């Protein structure tokens, strides 16, 4: 657990990270980790305020701990990824989450999953993109619930606000990173779609490792 900015904590188990904002009357948790990430215990060690939970997307490493929190907000396109656990409430473009001095706006960025979202604090120039923007990667783009064409559209959407972003905190790999990584991920995703990134069979996952100039993708087409 690390206090990264005022009242903004990063919870990191070495595999995936979550974010906790502590306001005056409630706390806001973004993502819940794996089932064994013990995010609930980490949150309890920081605050005893009621906790509102929102998810960047429905993959198990982000939604695995949500049953400990009772209910959470998740884009409906990812509800089918959730097998059990918390009560789900819908999340969509434009939803605003105010907590303390933070004001997070929901941006729909499908592709990594159909229900992937980013949370953007315009005043703080802070972007929380889940797994959709990363330094180096690998970014997972294999399996039935991923869509490369939508991913490329979403990166273009994020490129349109990149000049308003200073700090990006992905859920995996290096952080913080700058807004230039949106364009870099887009450039390599477009090369992947054109078939220009040679793929090597992954040793144990059903995909290929496709390395671009900046970004590695795990892809299966």
C-alpha positions as CSV (number, residue, x, y, z in Angstrom):
1,X,0.0,0.0,0.0
2,X,1.4,3.4,-1.0
3,X,0.1,6.9,-0.6
4,X,0.6,8.2,-4.1
5,X,-1.2,11.6,-3.9
6,X,-3.3,13.3,-1.3
7,X,-5.9,10.8,0.0
8,X,-5.1,8.6,-3.0
9,X,-3.6,5.1,-2.2
10,X,-2.2,2.5,-4.6
11,X,-2.8,-1.1,-3.5
12,X,-0.4,-3.5,-5.2
13,X,0.1,-7.2,-4.7
14,X,2.9,-7.4,-7.3
15,X,0.5,-8.7,-10.0
16,X,-2.2,-6.1,-10.3
17,X,-2.9,-2.8,-8.6
18,X,-6.0,-1.1,-7.3
19,X,-6.7,2.5,-6.2
20,X,-8.4,3.8,-3.1
21,X,-9.5,7.4,-2.6
22,X,-10.5,8.4,0.9
23,X,-13.0,11.3,1.1
24,X,-14.7,12.8,4.2
25,X,-17.8,10.6,4.3
26,X,-16.9,7.7,2.1
27,X,-14.1,6.0,0.2
28,X,-14.0,5.1,-3.5
29,X,-12.2,1.9,-4.5
30,X,-11.3,1.2,-8.2
31,X,-11.0,-2.5,-8.8
32,X,-10.8,-5.4,-6.3
33,X,-7.8,-7.5,-7.4
34,X,-7.6,-11.3,-7.5
35,X,-9.6,-13.4,-5.0
36,X,-6.4,-13.8,-3.0
37,X,-5.2,-10.2,-3.3
38,X,-6.7,-9.4,0.1
39,X,-7.9,-6.0,-1.1
40,X,-10.7,-5.9,1.5
41,X,-8.2,-6.2,4.3
42,X,-5.9,-3.6,2.8
43,X,-8.8,-1.1,2.5
44,X,-9.9,-1.9,6.1
45,X,-6.4,-1.1,7.3
46,X,-6.6,2.4,5.7
47,X,-10.2,3.5,6.4
48,X,-13.3,2.5,8.2
49,X,-15.5,4.7,6.0
50,X,-18.2,3.1,3.8
51,X,-16.6,2.1,0.5
52,X,-18.1,2.6,-3.0
53,X,-16.6,0.2,-5.5
54,X,-16.2,0.7,-9.3
55,X,-14.4,-1.6,-11.7
56,X,-12.4,-0.8,-14.8
57,X,-13.5,-4.1,-16.3
58,X,-14.6,-7.6,-15.4
59,X,-11.4,-9.7,-15.7
60,X,-10.8,-11.9,-12.7
61,X,-7.6,-10.0,-11.6
62,X,-9.8,-6.9,-11.2
63,X,-13.1,-8.3,-10.0
64,X,-11.9,-11.2,-7.9
65,X,-12.3,-9.5,-4.6
66,X,-15.6,-7.8,-5.1
67,X,-17.7,-10.3,-3.2
68,X,-16.1,-8.9,0.0
69,X,-17.7,-5.5,-0.7
70,X,-21.3,-6.5,-1.3
71,X,-22.0,-4.4,-4.4
72,X,-20.1,-2.7,-7.2
73,X,-20.5,-0.7,-10.4
74,X,-19.4,-2.5,-13.7
75,X,-20.2,-1.8,-17.3
76,X,-23.0,-4.1,-18.4
77,X,-21.0,-5.5,-21.3
78,X,-18.7,-7.2,-18.8
79,X,-21.4,-8.6,-16.5
80,X,-21.2,-12.0,-18.2
81,X,-17.5,-12.3,-17.0
82,X,-18.7,-12.3,-13.4
83,X,-19.7,-15.8,-12.2
84,X,-20.5,-15.0,-8.6
85,X,-20.0,-12.5,-5.8
86,X,-21.3,-9.0,-5.4
87,X,-24.5,-7.3,-6.6
88,X,-23.8,-5.6,-9.9
89,X,-24.9,-2.1,-10.7
90,X,-24.5,-0.6,-14.2
91,X,-21.7,1.8,-15.2
92,X,-21.6,3.9,-18.3
93,X,-20.0,6.8,-20.2
94,X,-20.3,10.0,-18.3
95,X,-20.9,8.6,-14.9
96,X,-19.2,10.9,-12.3
97,X,-17.7,9.7,-9.1
98,X,-16.9,12.5,-6.6
99,X,-14.8,11.6,-3.6
100,X,-13.0,14.2,-1.6
101,X,-11.1,16.5,-4.0
102,X,-11.2,13.9,-6.8
103,X,-13.8,13.9,-9.5
104,X,-13.6,10.8,-11.8
105,X,-15.5,10.8,-15.1
106,X,-16.2,7.4,-16.7
107,X,-15.0,6.9,-20.3
108,X,-16.1,3.8,-22.2
109,X,-13.0,2.3,-23.9
110,X,-14.1,-1.2,-25.1
111,X,-11.5,-3.5,-26.7
112,X,-9.4,-5.1,-24.0
113,X,-12.9,-6.3,-22.8
114,X,-16.2,-5.1,-24.2
115,X,-17.0,-3.3,-20.9
116,X,-13.6,-1.7,-20.3
117,X,-13.7,1.9,-18.9
118,X,-11.2,4.5,-17.9
119,X,-11.6,7.0,-15.1
120,X,-10.5,10.5,-15.8
121,X,-10.0,13.4,-13.4
122,X,-9.8,16.4,-15.7
123,X,-8.7,18.9,-13.0
124,X,-5.9,16.7,-11.8
125,X,-5.1,15.5,-15.3
126,X,-5.1,11.9,-14.0
127,X,-6.2,8.9,-16.1
128,X,-6.9,5.5,-14.7
129,X,-7.2,3.3,-17.8
130,X,-7.3,-0.2,-16.3
131,X,-5.4,-2.5,-18.7
132,X,-6.0,-0.5,-21.9
133,X,-2.9,1.8,-21.7
134,X,0.4,0.3,-20.5
135,X,4.1,0.7,-20.9
136,X,5.6,-2.3,-22.7
137,X,2.7,-4.7,-21.9
138,X,1.8,-7.5,-22.5
139,X,-1.7,-6.3,-23.1
140,X,-4.1,-9.2,-23.3
141,X,-6.0,-9.3,-26.6
142,X,-6.8,-13.0,-26.8
143,X,-10.1,-14.8,-26.0
144,X,-13.7,-14.3,-27.0
145,X,-14.3,-11.2,-24.8
146,X,-11.6,-9.0,-26.5
147,X,-11.9,-7.0,-29.8
148,X,-8.9,-5.4,-31.5
149,X,-10.9,-3.2,-33.7
150,X,-12.7,-1.7,-30.7
151,X,-9.4,-1.4,-28.9
152,X,-8.0,0.7,-31.7
153,X,-11.1,2.9,-31.7
154,X,-10.8,3.4,-28.0
155,X,-7.1,4.3,-28.1
156,X,-8.0,7.0,-30.7
157,X,-10.7,8.3,-28.4
158,X,-8.1,8.5,-25.6
159,X,-5.7,10.2,-28.0
160,X,-8.2,13.0,-28.4
161,X,-7.9,13.9,-24.7
162,X,-4.2,13.1,-24.3
163,X,-3.3,16.8,-24.3
164,X,-5.4,17.1,-21.1
165,X,-3.6,14.2,-19.4
166,X,-0.4,14.4,-17.4
167,X,-0.4,11.2,-15.3
168,X,-1.5,7.7,-16.3
169,X,-1.6,4.9,-13.7
170,X,-2.2,1.5,-15.4
171,X,-3.1,-1.6,-13.3
172,X,0.0,-3.5,-14.5
173,X,3.6,-2.9,-15.1
174,X,5.4,0.5,-14.8
175,X,3.7,3.6,-13.3
176,X,3.2,6.4,-13.5
177,X,3.5,6.8,-17.3
178,X,2.9,9.8,-19.6
179,X,0.1,10.3,-22.2
180,X,2.5,9.5,-25.0
181,X,1.9,5.8,-24.3
182,X,-1.7,6.1,-25.6
183,X,-0.3,6.9,-29.0
184,X,2.4,4.2,-28.7
185,X,-0.1,1.5,-27.8
186,X,-2.3,2.7,-30.7
187,X,0.5,2.6,-33.2
188,X,1.4,-0.9,-32.3
189,X,-2.2,-2.1,-32.2
190,X,-2.7,-0.8,-35.7
191,X,0.5,-2.7,-36.8
192,X,-0.9,-5.8,-35.1
193,X,-4.1,-5.5,-37.1
194,X,-2.2,-5.1,-40.3
195,X,-0.4,-8.4,-39.6
196,X,3.0,-6.7,-39.2
197,X,4.0,-8.0,-35.8
198,X,5.5,-11.4,-35.9
199,X,3.9,-13.7,-33.3
200,X,5.7,-16.3,-31.1
201,X,3.6,-19.1,-29.6
202,X,3.2,-18.4,-25.9
203,X,4.7,-21.3,-23.8
204,X,1.6,-22.1,-21.8
205,X,-1.3,-19.7,-22.8
206,X,-3.5,-20.1,-25.9
207,X,-2.0,-17.1,-27.7
208,X,0.9,-15.6,-29.5
209,X,3.3,-12.9,-28.1
210,X,3.3,-10.1,-30.7
211,X,5.9,-7.4,-30.0
212,X,5.6,-4.0,-31.6
213,X,7.9,-1.0,-31.4
214,X,6.6,-0.1,-27.9
215,X,4.0,-2.7,-26.9
216,X,3.7,-6.4,-26.6
217,X,0.2,-7.9,-27.2
218,X,-0.9,-11.4,-26.3
219,X,-3.1,-12.2,-29.4
220,X,-4.7,-15.2,-30.9
221,X,-5.8,-14.3,-34.4
